[in-house]
């Protein structure tokens, strides 16, 4: 149980293009999903919190217009990196927290998406 | 601001050699402390959640403990397949109006040699 998937697992794009990453909870409903970024040999840094049916909450320093988050349903959140640049190259990982009432406060993570911007 | 410091940064053990990983944390109100395992190029895999000082949890060769200032991940008689980066994270009780995610440490890179 508590499986989270991400698609794609890796993507290479040209500078200036946009990339969409999907995060799905496969066997549970997630009221809240989170997006993290991990640079090489660094730990995970929270980018934003995504709540179903409402606007995402972004961490300080994360550009809302650059990293668009949509939480369309209780099992799907998407992150769109707009006008990507080489400095956006990173490992993007989502997590999902089971719906309240069944929650253990635990976040379950997806396998990550490796983004390389040329 | 929540802070998590893990030590050592890297640890190399012989198979069967038990040891402990440390996670020191500073948080205004602890909602939970979490241990994850991360293999190269993959997302973190959930291991344990600890909520209050004195709590202990076990899973196979791993045992996590919690005090008011730190947590330990004890690994008993490790095997090569236990090699991974172990991440510690905290979640604050305060979540009003803002992001409610985890604050991670940098991890301990554990290598178990046969």
Boltz contact constraints between the chains, C-beta under 6 A:
constraints:
  - contact:
      token1: [A, 34]
      token2: [B, 101]
      max_distance: 6.0
  - contact:
      token1: [A, 43]
      token2: [B, 104]
      max_distance: 6.0
  - contact:
      token1: [A, 43]
      token2: [B, 106]
      max_distance: 6.0
  - contact:
      token1: [A, 43]
      token2: [B, 107]
      max_distance: 6.0
  - contact:
      token1: [A, 44]
      token2: [B, 104]
      max_distance: 6.0
  - contact:
      token1: [A, 46]
      token2: [B, 101]
      max_distance: 6.0
  - contact:
      token1: [A, 49]
      token2: [B, 99]
      max_distance: 6.0
  - contact:
      token1: [A, 49]
      token2: [B, 100]
      max_distance: 6.0
  - contact:
      token1: [A, 49]
      token2: [B, 101]
      max_distance: 6.0
  - contact:
      token1: [A, 57]
      token2: [B, 98]
      max_distance: 6.0
  - contact:
      token1: [A, 57]
      token2: [B, 99]
      max_distance: 6.0
  - contact:
      token1: [A, 59]
      token2: [B, 99]
      max_distance: 6.0
  - contact:
      token1: [A, 93]
      token2: [B, 43]
      max_distance: 6.0
  - contact:
      token1: [A, 105]
      token2: [B, 32]
      max_distance: 6.0
  - contact:
      token1: [A, 106]
      token2: [B, 46]
      max_distance: 6.0
  - contact:
      token1: [A, 106]
      token2: [B, 49]
      max_distance: 6.0
  - contact:
      token1: [A, 108]
      token2: [B, 46]
      max_distance: 6.0
  - contact:
      token1: [A, 109]
      token2: [B, 43]
      max_distance: 6.0
  - contact:
      token1: [A, 109]
      token2: [B, 44]
      max_distance: 6.0
  - contact:
      token1: [A, 110]
      token2: [B, 43]
      max_distance: 6.0
  - contact:
      token1: [A, 111]
      token2: [B, 42]
      max_distance: 6.0
  - contact:
      token1: [A, 111]
      token2: [B, 43]
      max_distance: 6.0
  - contact:
      token1: [A, 112]
      token2: [B, 43]
      max_distance: 6.0
